Amino acid sequence: MRTIQLNIPDSIDKNDNELAMIIASKLYEDGTLSSGQAADLAGLSKRTFIELLGKYGVSVFSTSVEDLESDIANA
């Protein structure tokens, strides 16, 4: 796993956890990460990550057949 450092302007009123969730949800939405990988990135359980996706405007239903099959297999 890589570590990156971002310089976020003070005018952005988000804490580190919220920023991690924003990044993880976007990477999940575009199919870069599975829901489990995105949950790990956000520092959350898979269940909590999925429950929070709607708050970030991301559908819990993946458009990727492979990701959906993986989620079903892991359920």
N, C-alpha and C positions, 0 to 999 in steps of 0.2 A: 504494500500500500504506500502511496506517495503522500507527502505532506506539502501543502501549498500555503503561502501567506498572502492574504489579501489586505489591501489598505482600503477600508471602507470609510467613506466620509461620515463625519459626526452627525450630519443632517439625516442620515438613514437611521431611523429609530427601530432597529432590530437587534436582538441579542444574538450571541453566537449560535444558540440552539435553533432559533428561527431561521438564520441564514443557512445553516446546515440543512434544515428541512426544505427550504426553498430550492437549494441546489439539488438535493436528493430527489425531490419530487419532479423537477424538470428532467433530470437524467432518467428517471423512471418513465416519465411521459413520452420521451422521445425514443425509448427502447434501448438506451445505452446500458441501463442497469435493470436487473430483475427486482421485484418488490423486496425480496430478502436482502439483496445487496444494497438497495437504496435505504432500507431500514437500518442496516448496519452503519452506513455512511451518516445517517441522521442521528445515530446513537439511540435508536428506539427499537422496541420489539416490532416484529413484522405486523402484528395485530394493531398496535398503536399507530404505526406508520400508515397502514391502510385506512384506519379510522380518521386520520387527519388529512388525507389526500384532498377531500372535498373542500376543505378550508383554503387550499392552495389552488383551487380550480382544476384539479386533475382527476380524471375518472379512474375509479378503481378497476375498471375493466380494460385490460390491455388490448391493443389492436394486434399484437403479435401472437400467433397461434402457439409458437414455441414457449413463450412466456406463460401463456394461459395453461398449457399442458404441464409446465414445470410447477406452477402454482397448485394445480390440481393434484399432482403427484406428491407435493410436499404438505398438502392439507391434512 
